[in-house]
Amino acid sequence: MIATLLAETASYAVPVNIVFGFLAALMLYGAVRVVTTSNVVHAALWLVVVLAGMGGNYILLQAEFVAVTQFMVYIGAIVVLFLFGVMLTRTPGAEGVVSNRKMVPIGIVTAVLLFSVMAYSLLDTFGDDQVRPTAGNPTQELSDAIFSSYLLPFELVSVLLLAALIGAIVLARKE
């Protein structure tokens, strides 16, 4: 069985697998730290580690556009927005949260059951299918689709974002 598994994986690039393993371990550790740390700011910084690992995985998949979008939108905007929200709405006495240790076993059982259902669903759906490399440049294909087939929705979203930016500036000026 192990020989069959090694024969099936021999065609994959070993350095890519090593980097993926490192990124996956880093993301898992970061995700555990997000939910176990008591400081909300530290949780947001651990979230940056998880999201950066996702960006690294997108780079390994040769989806450069998605990776750059991941870095700019999620790390550059969402986490910064989260940190601003935490720091601006900090209330006195918020650090004194008492954890309920009686709920930990229920949480662990729920997490194991959820993981089992998700793993079964994925294995049942995809089975032994493998990801096949695509011909061509995925970034080029995405940009061609956005600026040809989906040009009108793209422009509408850009106008909506511009209106939101102008609204934020107007609201900030009044204060």
Number of C-alpha atoms within 10 A of each C-alpha: 6 7 8 9 9 10 10 10 12 10 8 9 9 11 9 13 13 11 14 16 12 13 20 17 14 16 21 15 14 21 18 15 18 22 13 10 13 14 11 16 17 14 20 21 18 21 22 23 21 25 21 20 24 19 25 22 18 17 15 15 13 16 17 17 17 18 22 15 13 20 19 13 13 18 21 13 13 14 18 16 13 14 18 13 11 14 12 9 9 11 9 7 7 7 11 8 8 6 9 7 8 8 9 11 10 11 11 11 11 12 12 12 12 12 12 12 12 12 12 12 12 11 12 10 10 9 10 8 8 7 6 6 8 8 6 8 11 15 14 11 10 14 12 13 12 15 13 11 10 12 12 12 12 14 13 11 11 12 12 12 12 12 12 12 12 12 12 11 11 11 10 9 8 6 5
